[in-house]
Amino acid sequence: DVQLVESGGGSVQAGGSLRLSCTASAYTYSRGCMAWFRQAPGEEREEVASTDLLGPTNYADSVKGRFTISRDNAKTTLSLQLNSLKPEDTAMYYCAASFVCDYFTKGYWGQGTQVTVLT
């Protein structure tokens, strides 16, 4: 059973912070790679940060030093801490999981949570 449920989005002033959470079913969480993506209106969906069971993390250049991805094994939750937010971070943020780290062709997606950064 693959379930991904995001929460934590909202509106914040530029320079502020938000924390996104993605609760996964135990089956999904224990089997593979997980990542956060975002998609702004008229733009393609882009990977923001990712991590796998071995722990290494990867970040898009645009968020390095500002966003932090983490996993809570006890809660089967993937989180994304967003600091020093900029208006260009405004987008729908999606949690994704894939058993082979191929999110677009062999992945599972949550419903998304909106992040809006105000100037």
C-alpha positions as CSV (number, residue, x, y, z in Angstrom):
1,D,0.0,0.0,0.0
2,V,1.6,3.3,-1.2
3,Q,0.4,6.3,0.6
4,L,2.0,9.8,0.8
5,V,0.3,12.6,2.6
6,E,1.9,16.1,2.7
7,S,1.2,18.8,5.2
8,G,2.7,22.1,6.5
9,G,2.3,24.4,3.6
10,G,1.1,28.0,3.9
11,S,1.8,31.6,3.3
12,V,4.9,33.3,4.8
13,Q,6.8,36.6,4.4
14,A,10.0,36.5,2.5
15,G,12.8,35.5,4.8
16,G,10.5,33.3,6.9
17,S,10.5,29.6,7.4
18,L,8.1,26.6,6.9
19,R,8.4,23.0,7.7
20,L,6.7,20.5,5.3
21,S,6.0,16.9,6.3
22,C,5.1,13.8,4.3
23,T,3.8,10.8,6.1
24,A,4.3,7.6,4.2
25,S,3.0,4.1,4.7
26,A,5.5,1.8,6.3
27,Y,5.7,-0.2,3.1
28,T,6.7,2.9,1.1
29,Y,9.0,4.4,3.7
30,S,11.1,1.3,4.2
31,R,11.6,0.3,0.6
32,G,13.1,3.2,-1.3
33,C,14.1,6.7,-2.3
34,M,12.1,9.7,-1.2
35,A,12.2,13.3,-2.4
36,W,10.5,16.7,-2.5
37,F,9.6,18.3,-5.7
38,R,7.9,21.6,-6.5
39,Q,6.0,23.0,-9.4
40,A,5.2,26.7,-10.0
41,P,2.4,27.7,-12.4
42,G,3.6,27.3,-16.0
43,E,6.8,25.6,-14.9
44,E,8.0,22.0,-15.0
45,R,8.1,20.0,-11.8
46,E,11.6,20.1,-10.4
47,E,13.4,18.1,-7.7
48,V,14.2,20.1,-4.7
49,A,15.8,17.6,-2.4
50,S,16.1,13.8,-2.1
51,T,17.4,11.1,0.2
52,D,17.5,7.3,0.2
53,L,17.8,4.6,2.8
54,L,21.6,5.0,3.0
55,G,21.2,8.6,4.1
56,P,22.9,10.7,1.5
57,T,21.0,13.8,0.5
58,N,20.9,15.9,-2.6
59,Y,19.7,19.4,-3.1
60,A,18.9,21.6,-6.0
61,D,21.4,24.5,-6.3
62,S,18.7,27.0,-5.8
63,V,17.9,25.7,-2.3
64,K,21.3,24.6,-1.0
65,G,22.0,26.1,2.4
66,R,18.4,27.1,2.9
67,F,16.4,23.8,2.8
68,T,17.0,20.7,4.8
69,I,15.5,17.3,4.0
70,S,15.3,14.7,6.8
71,R,13.6,11.4,7.7
72,D,12.0,10.2,10.9
73,N,12.1,6.5,10.9
74,A,9.9,6.0,13.9
75,K,7.2,8.1,12.3
76,T,7.8,7.1,8.7
77,T,7.9,10.7,7.9
78,L,9.9,12.7,5.4
79,S,10.3,16.4,6.2
80,L,11.6,19.5,4.5
81,Q,12.7,22.5,6.5
82,L,12.5,25.7,4.4
83,N,14.4,28.7,5.7
84,S,15.2,32.1,4.3
85,L,12.3,31.7,1.9
86,K,12.2,33.8,-1.3
87,P,9.3,34.7,-3.5
88,E,10.7,32.4,-6.2
89,D,10.2,29.5,-3.8
90,T,6.4,29.9,-4.3
91,A,5.1,26.6,-5.7
92,M,3.1,23.5,-5.0
93,Y,5.4,21.1,-3.2
94,Y,5.1,17.3,-3.6
95,C,6.5,14.4,-1.8
96,A,7.5,11.4,-3.9
97,A,8.8,7.9,-3.4
98,S,10.3,5.4,-5.7
99,F,11.8,2.0,-5.1
100,V,14.4,2.6,-7.8
101,C,14.9,6.4,-7.4
102,D,13.0,7.0,-10.6
103,Y,10.2,9.3,-9.6
104,F,8.7,10.2,-12.9
105,T,8.4,6.8,-14.5
106,K,8.3,4.5,-11.4
107,G,7.3,6.8,-8.6
108,Y,4.4,7.6,-6.3
109,W,3.2,11.0,-5.4
110,G,1.3,12.8,-2.7
111,Q,-1.4,15.4,-3.4
112,G,0.9,18.4,-2.8
113,T,0.9,21.3,-0.4
114,Q,1.0,24.9,-1.4
115,V,3.9,27.2,-0.3
116,T,3.4,30.9,-1.0
117,V,6.1,33.4,-0.1
118,L,5.0,37.0,0.1
119,T,7.1,40.0,-0.8
